[in-house]
Amino acid sequence: YFLLNFNPFDNLLCILLGISFTVWFTLLLVFIIVPAIFGVSFGIRQLYMKTLLKIFEWATHRIERGAKDNNHLLYKPYSNAIIAKEPTSLEEEIKEIRRSGSNRDLDHASEFEMSDIFYFCRQGVESIMDDEVTKRFSAEELESWNLLTRSNYNFQHISLRLTVLWGLGVVIRYGFLLPLRVTLAFTGVGLLVVLTSIIGFLPNGSENKPKNGGICVANHTSPIDVIILASDGCYAMVGQIHGGLMGVIQKSMVKACPHIWFERSEVKDRHLVAKRLSDHVEDKTKLPILIFPEGTCINNTSVMMFKKGSFEIGSTVYPVAIKYDPRFGDAFWNSSQFGMVNYLLRMMSSWAIVCSVWYLPPMTREEGEDAVQFANRVKAAIARQGGLVDLLWDGGLKRGKVKDTFKEEQQKLYSKMLVGTQEDRSRS
């Protein structure tokens, strides 16, 4: 015989917790999961975003008015550059320096003048002050305040009403939005693993497989770029094999459709990677490959150099431009500053993640065009459509040094200018 003592308070607590979880998951199913499956919208998201924008505008106006009353200057983030530059060539700029520092005729100047050094000194100082590469790996700065402390530089102008509103926002984001998104994340991952495993056991006829082979390329801002694109289409993923939870997800995805996963030792083998990609694309029954040619996340303001590997295969390329709205939350993942868990916490505690996706016309490699030129043409189209800055710099410079070829290119331009001046003088 066992004597069981039931505490009425504990019993009541269990009942309340059970009811809370039941109501919580019922609301998720009715208002989020089921409508998402059938593509139905109740207009709640649009109303939510419009309300947030009005609150952000009011908060920004209050900050500006507070700064005006105290005769203080507001911090204004730069748009594209700190230093205003005119697109001029090396030869034109050096001639201008010589013209301002000497009264002699430029046609009778020597091959080299000491004043030429000032051009390279100025270029170096400008590169330090207005580094086009480094600032692409920090959070995008906003003109207005979105009630997130991580994007505001004008705290001294916040009034009591704004402080109360910010506190209310913290309660909403961490007390409601964060638990909601964590629940959705675990539910989504669980459904992904279970349903893809079930699909792997079902017969799959050739008529159900995608017929159009090709490669889909997009600019890269966040790890959720994959989720956003996969919610609107089916793609074969390319990546490195991981362990832990990510490894479980990768194995379950392979059961549903063929993806391309590489071992760590195989990633640096360019020929092996190219062959795996080429074999996949040649099979028109397989899903199109989704690739982010930048190779790293950029801060939603620019598109950096596309690696040429995916453009050497000779397949049709389907460009996609992705642009996030930073007013609701910063989607950029600064991997050198935040780990994945910290990043997901910041994402889930934001107001919302809103982005625009543009599917551009398919592009093929033109006659006489090499892989680098083709990659630059696709990159330019994506940047133009997404309103992003088109940069030639390699995103790998985030962790590496500038290649010697960049310095040699400037040396060749200067040498060419001197040789050209000397040849012109000898002809005359």
Secondary structure by P-SEA (a helix, b strand, c coil): cbbbbbcaaaaaaaaaaaaaaaaaaaaaaaccaaaaaaccccaaaaaaaaaaaaaaaaaaaaaaaaaaaacccccccccccccccccccaaaaaaaaaaaccccccccccccccaaaaaaaaaaaaaaaccccccccccccccccccccccccccccccaaaaaaaaaaaaaacccaaaaaaaaaaaaaaaaaaaaaaaaaccccccccccbbbbbbbbbcccaaaaaaaaabbbbbbbcccccaaaaaaaaaaaabbbbbbccccccaaaaaaaaaaaaaacccccbbbbccccccccccccccccccccccccbbbbbbbbbcccccccccccccccaaaaaaaaaacccccbbbbbcccccccccccaaaaaaaaaaaaaaaabbbbbccccccccccccaaaaaaaaaaaaaaaaaaaaaaaac
